[in-house]
């Protein structure tokens, strides 16, 4: 449903997303439509306290809670998410056609 984070980590290294974000932060994710897998877009999401896992954080998107972990590509700005989207799926001015 989400894209894979594009930052490369060393073997055995894991990003600690919880230390990077706090409840109330607004972040951006590249979300794939679960009903139409070839449709993806950048969406705003909120970082919230998990209702099911006390002391942990979730992403709240489309009235659903998702664990804030390294299985979801999270971006601090919409621009950063748009660049990652274009890198992964193409798009933007450079792929709209060549100028003659």
Residue frames as qw, qx, qy, qz and C-alpha x, y, z in Angstrom:
[[0.000, 0.885, 0.466, 0.000, 0.00, 0.00, 0.00],
 [0.145, -0.948, 0.161, 0.234, 2.95, 2.34, 0.64],
 [0.671, 0.632, -0.346, 0.173, 6.23, 2.70, -1.17],
 [0.847, -0.260, -0.187, 0.424, 9.49, 1.52, 0.26],
 [0.247, -0.917, 0.113, 0.292, 11.71, 4.16, 1.86],
 [0.723, 0.654, -0.114, 0.189, 14.39, 5.15, -0.63],
 [0.138, -0.825, 0.514, -0.190, 17.14, 5.83, 1.94],
 [0.828, 0.165, -0.528, 0.095, 19.68, 3.02, 2.06],
 [0.591, -0.709, 0.316, -0.220, 20.81, 1.67, 5.44],
 [0.154, 0.520, -0.838, 0.053, 23.84, -0.43, 6.32],
 [0.631, -0.094, -0.760, -0.125, 23.33, -4.15, 6.90],
 [0.469, -0.349, -0.719, 0.376, 21.48, -4.71, 10.16],
 [0.048, -0.096, -0.227, 0.968, 20.73, -0.99, 10.62],
 [0.032, -0.655, -0.740, -0.150, 17.12, 0.06, 11.23],
 [0.009, -0.436, -0.013, -0.900, 15.71, 3.55, 11.21],
 [0.153, -0.409, -0.739, 0.512, 14.09, 4.59, 14.45],
 [0.029, -0.551, -0.461, -0.695, 11.08, 6.46, 13.13],
 [0.451, -0.756, -0.473, 0.029, 9.65, 7.04, 16.57],
 [0.498, -0.503, -0.096, 0.700, 12.63, 9.19, 17.56],
 [0.242, 0.109, 0.378, 0.887, 12.20, 11.29, 14.41],
 [0.280, -0.457, -0.443, -0.718, 8.51, 12.13, 14.91],
 [0.054, 0.119, 0.704, -0.698, 6.11, 13.05, 17.68],
 [0.118, 0.617, 0.777, -0.036, 2.33, 12.93, 17.99],
 [0.117, 0.855, 0.232, -0.450, 0.82, 15.87, 16.16],
 [0.181, -0.437, 0.548, 0.690, 3.40, 15.97, 13.35],
 [0.731, 0.579, 0.150, -0.326, 2.10, 16.13, 9.79],
 [0.369, -0.377, 0.731, 0.433, 4.03, 13.95, 7.34],
 [0.649, 0.481, -0.228, -0.543, 3.62, 12.76, 3.77],
 [0.584, -0.132, 0.796, 0.086, 3.51, 9.23, 2.38],
 [0.363, 0.249, -0.626, -0.644, 3.22, 7.73, -1.08],
 [0.580, 0.081, 0.662, -0.468, -0.02, 5.79, -0.85],
 [0.163, 0.054, -0.834, -0.525, -1.09, 3.07, -3.27],
 [0.683, -0.059, 0.007, -0.728, -4.80, 2.54, -3.72],
 [0.392, -0.192, 0.888, -0.144, -5.49, -0.96, -2.32],
 [0.684, 0.438, 0.509, -0.284, -8.29, -1.49, -4.88],
 [0.672, 0.735, 0.006, 0.086, -6.36, -0.27, -7.92],
 [0.783, -0.422, 0.117, 0.442, -2.72, -1.17, -7.35],
 [0.578, 0.279, 0.242, 0.727, -1.37, 0.84, -10.29],
 [0.061, -0.845, -0.167, -0.504, -2.70, 4.08, -8.77],
 [0.618, -0.363, -0.354, 0.601, -0.50, 5.88, -6.25],
 [0.094, 0.824, 0.088, 0.551, -0.29, 9.42, -4.96],
 [0.298, 0.164, -0.521, 0.783, 1.25, 11.56, -2.24],
 [0.469, -0.683, -0.469, -0.305, -0.98, 11.91, 0.80],
 [0.102, -0.566, 0.447, -0.686, -0.77, 13.90, 4.00],
 [0.722, -0.330, -0.607, 0.022, -0.88, 11.81, 7.19],
 [0.349, -0.779, 0.247, -0.459, -0.85, 12.64, 10.89],
 [0.454, 0.167, -0.790, 0.377, 1.48, 11.09, 13.46],
 [0.612, -0.527, -0.014, -0.590, -0.66, 10.07, 16.43],
 [0.314, -0.352, 0.810, -0.349, -0.38, 8.05, 19.62],
 [0.363, -0.005, -0.878, -0.311, -1.32, 4.47, 18.83],
 [0.661, -0.315, 0.086, -0.676, -4.74, 3.52, 20.20],
 [0.962, -0.052, -0.227, -0.142, -3.74, -0.18, 20.27],
 [0.806, 0.062, -0.301, 0.505, -0.09, -0.01, 21.37],
 [0.338, -0.935, -0.088, 0.054, 0.41, 2.34, 24.33],
 [0.481, -0.688, 0.317, 0.442, 3.60, 4.37, 24.13],
 [0.489, 0.028, 0.623, 0.610, 4.00, 3.85, 20.37],
 [0.240, 0.507, -0.079, -0.824, 3.16, 6.04, 17.39],
 [0.542, 0.413, 0.715, 0.157, 0.93, 5.40, 14.39],
 [0.018, 0.055, -0.377, -0.924, 0.21, 7.16, 11.13],
 [0.376, 0.517, 0.644, -0.420, -3.41, 8.17, 10.72],
 [0.109, 0.259, -0.547, -0.788, -4.50, 8.14, 7.09],
 [0.489, -0.106, -0.609, -0.616, -7.94, 7.63, 5.55],
 [0.708, -0.415, 0.115, -0.559, -9.51, 6.99, 8.97],
 [0.968, -0.039, -0.233, 0.085, -7.08, 4.10, 9.53],
 [0.415, -0.806, 0.420, 0.030, -4.12, 3.65, 11.89],
 [0.862, 0.387, -0.274, 0.181, -0.85, 2.30, 10.47],
 [0.747, -0.535, 0.011, 0.394, 2.21, 1.50, 12.65],
 [0.201, 0.940, -0.275, -0.021, 4.96, 4.09, 12.24],
 [0.760, -0.360, 0.475, 0.258, 7.81, 1.80, 11.22],
 [0.121, -0.514, 0.584, 0.616, 10.21, 1.22, 8.37],
 [0.400, 0.313, 0.831, 0.225, 7.60, -0.56, 6.22],
 [0.234, 0.879, 0.415, 0.013, 6.16, 2.84, 5.25],
 [0.474, 0.238, 0.077, 0.844, 8.06, 5.56, 3.43],
 [0.202, -0.871, -0.387, 0.224, 7.51, 8.71, 5.48],
 [0.452, 0.374, 0.086, 0.805, 8.60, 12.17, 4.32],
 [0.227, -0.477, -0.405, 0.746, 8.77, 15.39, 6.31],
 [0.197, 0.483, -0.064, -0.851, 7.72, 17.58, 3.38],
 [0.733, 0.521, 0.347, -0.266, 5.36, 17.26, 0.47],
 [0.402, 0.796, -0.400, -0.210, 8.17, 18.22, -1.90],
 [0.170, -0.460, 0.871, -0.013, 10.39, 15.39, -0.66],
 [0.614, 0.190, 0.733, -0.223, 7.49, 12.93, -1.08],
 [0.635, 0.709, 0.064, -0.301, 6.77, 14.22, -4.60],
 [0.210, 0.710, -0.653, -0.159, 10.44, 13.74, -5.58],
 [0.349, -0.207, 0.908, -0.098, 10.39, 10.18, -4.21],
 [0.676, 0.449, 0.490, -0.318, 7.14, 9.51, -6.07],
 [0.537, 0.770, -0.216, -0.268, 8.63, 10.79, -9.33],
 [0.023, -0.571, 0.818, 0.063, 11.78, 8.69, -8.79],
 [0.433, -0.014, 0.884, -0.176, 9.69, 5.56, -8.21],
 [0.518, 0.520, 0.664, -0.143, 6.84, 6.05, -10.67],
 [0.333, 0.278, 0.438, 0.787, 8.04, 8.64, -13.15],
 [0.051, -0.880, -0.473, -0.001, 6.21, 11.86, -13.70],
 [0.297, -0.714, 0.048, 0.632, 7.09, 15.49, -13.44],
 [0.365, 0.816, -0.146, -0.425, 8.17, 17.75, -16.26],
 [0.060, -0.548, 0.771, 0.318, 11.04, 15.52, -17.39],
 [0.265, 0.063, 0.955, 0.119, 8.75, 12.59, -18.24],
 [0.457, 0.593, 0.420, -0.512, 5.85, 14.44, -19.83],
 [0.724, 0.621, 0.256, 0.157, 7.50, 14.28, -23.23],
 [0.591, -0.210, 0.182, 0.757, 10.67, 15.44, -24.81],
 [0.209, 0.861, 0.046, -0.461, 11.02, 18.92, -26.20],
 [0.797, 0.411, 0.282, 0.342, 12.14, 18.94, -29.84]]
